[in-house]
Amino acid sequence: MILVTGASGALGGLVLERLRGLEHVVAGSRTPGQAGQAARLVDFDDPGGLAEGFHGMETLLLVSAGYAEDDVVIARHGAAIEAAERAGVGHIVYTSITGAGDHLSYTLAHRWTERRLMAGSAHWTILRNGLYSDLFVPYAANAAATGELTLPIGAGRLAAVAREDLADVAASVVTDPGRHRGRVYELVGDQAVGGAELSGIVEKLTGVRPGYRPGTLAETRAFLSELGMPGWQVPHLMSTLSAVAGGFLDGTGGDLADLLGRAPRPAHEVIAAALTP
């Protein structure tokens, strides 16, 4: 039996789509009524109920619950792993973050979770996911509307990855976990995208090439703060943009193509699909 957490989320939902039709797959969600198939209540903020949710499962896809402060995320992941071990889950597959992301403000909880898994009683596989190509979509949409691309990454570039590719890999790993026991996979895109590339993508969509103005991190921080984002969210996004600008996230390669058995989806296809009516 396989349980996929975060069934109502974007990545977990995509994984479940790929596993549809397999009788031994269960969706885990804090809102199981919205999961769309055989589902159990799995709420990381209710540690006492997690063991029951994991009961009878052989493999667990632990989709990271990273949308909070570090202490909250660590508590959630720690409770989930402890409950899975108590329930007798044999193999935990965890969606972490790329090894190149150690400069990001939200990486600490991922690395803590990796270390906890490695010290635990269950077998494990770690999927170090790269940053999604979707990161560029709002900037491309604004450029298409205004004719100007403003993105505070200077000459930096990002080896962005399609969420769909990460879902393909996760689905493949959880259906044959023994092959991937004790492995840490780096899953980043094979093409790095920066301001120039993004401007070219918008030109293909609109026929007009927007001018690229790198802008500054200070301008971006002020803009994001005005949007009323949660206090923890602004520094997370700022650290992402800063790391891209500093050239820390442009490394391509890794294990993605080998695990997919094909070339990864190019970032320009993901962006174009999001912007095309």
N, C-alpha and C positions, 0 to 999 in steps of 0.2 A: 504494500500500500504506500502511496505517495501523497504527501500533503504539501500544498503550495500556500504559503502565507501571503498576505497582501493581495488577496484575490480580487478585491474591488479597486486596486490601484492599477496604474498603467502597465508596469512591467509584469506584475503577477497575473493580470488579466491576459496579457499577450501569451505568457507561458501556458496558461490554462487553455487558451484557444488551440495551441499546438498539441496539447495532450487530450483534446476532446475525443471522445469515443473509447478511451481506455477506461475500463470498469474500475480499475484499482487506483484512481486519482480522486482526491478530495480537495476541495477549496477551503482554505482557512481565512476567515475574515471577522472583523469586529462587527460587521453588518452582514451576516450570512444570508439574509433574505435578498440581498442585492447581488450575490455572487453568481447567480445564474446557473448553477448546477449543484450536484451533491456537495453540501457545504457544512462546516462546523464552525461554532463560535470560537475564534482565536483572537483574544484581546490582550496585547502585550502589557496593557496597563492594568490587567487583572491577573496577576501571577497565580492566584489560587485556582483559577479555572483552566490554566494552560495544560496541565498534565492530562486532564480529561479530554481536551481537544486533540492532544497528540496520541492518545491511547490507540494501540493497534497499528500505528504507522511504522513502516520500515525505513522510509526515506523522507526527509524533511527539506524542502527548499525554503530557507530562511531569507526572505526578501527584507533587506535592511529597512528599519523604521527610523530613518535619519532626519525627519522633519521636526526637530526640536533641539533644545540645548543638549550639550554632550552628556551631562549627568542623567538626563531623562533617557536618551538613546542607549547609554550603557546599561541602565537599569532594565530597560525593555529587553535588550539582547541577552543580558545575563539571565533574566528570568526565563526567557524562551529556551535557552540552551539547557539550563538546569532542569526545566520541566521535561524537555525532550529526553534527556538522559534518564530521568526518573521513569518516564513512560516506556523506556526500552527502545527508543528510536536508534537504529543501527548506524545511520549515515546522515550527516547534516551537510547540505550544500548551501553556502552563504554567498550572497551578492555583496561584495566589498567594493573598494575603489582602487583604481589604477595605482601601481607602485610609484608612478611619477607624480602622484598627487599628495605627497607628504608635506608639501608647502601649503596645502589648503586647510582652512580653519576647521573644517568638518571631518577631517580624516582621522583624528584621534580615536573617535568611537569605533571606527572601522578596524583600526589596528588593534584596539583593545579586544574587539570581538574575535578577530583572527587568533590572537594569543590565547583567549579563553577556549576556543575550539581545539587548538593544538594541545592544550593541557587537559582536555576532557576525556571522557570514556567512549564517546561515539567516534566512528570514522568520519572524516571530513573531506570536503573539497571547497576551495576558495576561488570564486570567480571575481577577479579584480577588474571591474567594469570601468571603461573609459567614460568620459563625459559625453553626454548625448549631443547629437547634431542639432537637436531641438533648441539648444542654447542660442543658436544664431537666428532662429525664426523671427522673434519680435524685432530684431535689428534690421533684418532683411525686409520685413513688412513695412517698417517705418521708412526705409530707404526707397522702397517702391512707391510709397505715397508722397514723399517729400522731395525725392531726387538727391538726397544727401544721406550718406552713411556715416553715422557717428558711433564709434565703438572704441572704448579706451584701452586698446590692446597694442597700440603702436605698430611695430612690425612683427609682433608675435603671432603665432599660429597654433591651432589646436587640432590634434589628431582625433577628431570627433568620430563617434560611433553611433550607428542606428540602433535605437532601442529594440527594433524588431530582430536585429542580428543577435543581440544579447539574449533575447527570449528564445531564439532558435538554439543557441548554445545551452542555455539552462535546461530546456526541455530535453535535449539530447543527453545531458549529463545525468539528470535525475532518473531517466529510464534505464541507464546502465551505469550506476554509480561505482560499481567495483572497478571498472576501467580507470576511474579518475580518483581513486582513493589516495589521500595524502598529497594531492597536487594543488599547486597555486598557479592559476592561469591569468596571464595578462591579456586583456581584451580591449584593444584600442584600434582605431581606424587605421587604414593604410594610406590615407591622404590627409595632409595637414591643411587646414583652412584658416586664412587670415583675412584682413581687410580687403586686399586686392582680389582674392578669390571670391569673397562674398559679394563684392561689387560686380564681378563678372557674372555671378549667378543671377543677380537682380537684372542685369542687362539682358540676359537670355530670356527672362520672363517678361520684361517690359519693353525691350528695344532701346532703352535709355540707360546709359551707364552712370550710376550716381557717383558723385565725388566722395572720396573717403577722407573724413576728418577724424583723426584719432581721438580727439577730445582728451579729457583728463579724468583721473580717478576721483578727484575732488568734486568735479561737476556731476559725475555719476552718483556718488554717494549722496550729494544734496538732493538730486532728483529722486533717488530711491527712498530717501527718508521722507520726502513729501508725499509719497504714495501710501504711507501708513503701514508699511510692512512690519511684521513682528520684529522685536529688537534683535533676535538672533539671526534673522534672515539676511539683513543688509550686509553684515561683515562676511557672511558665507559667500554671497555673490561677489562682493568686492574682492575677496581673496582669490576667487576663480579668475576674474578678469586680470588681477595683478599677476597671477601665476602664468597666465597665457602671455601677457605682455612681457614677462621676464624670460620667456622661452623655455619654461619647465614642462610644458604639456604638448610639445610638438613632435615627440618621438613616435614613429610609426612602427609597424611590425608586431611582434608579440605572437600570441597563439590563436588569434581570432580566425584567420583564414584556414588554418589547419583544422580547427574544430568544426568550422562550417563546411569544409570541403569545397569551398568556392571563394571568390573574392568578396570582401565585405561590401555592403551597400555604400556607394559614395555619398558624402554629405550633401552634395548638390541635389541629388535625387530626393533626399529626405526634405530638404528645405523647399524645393520646388513643389513637391506634393502638398506640403502644408500651406503654401501660398496660392495654389491653383484652385479656383472655385470648383 
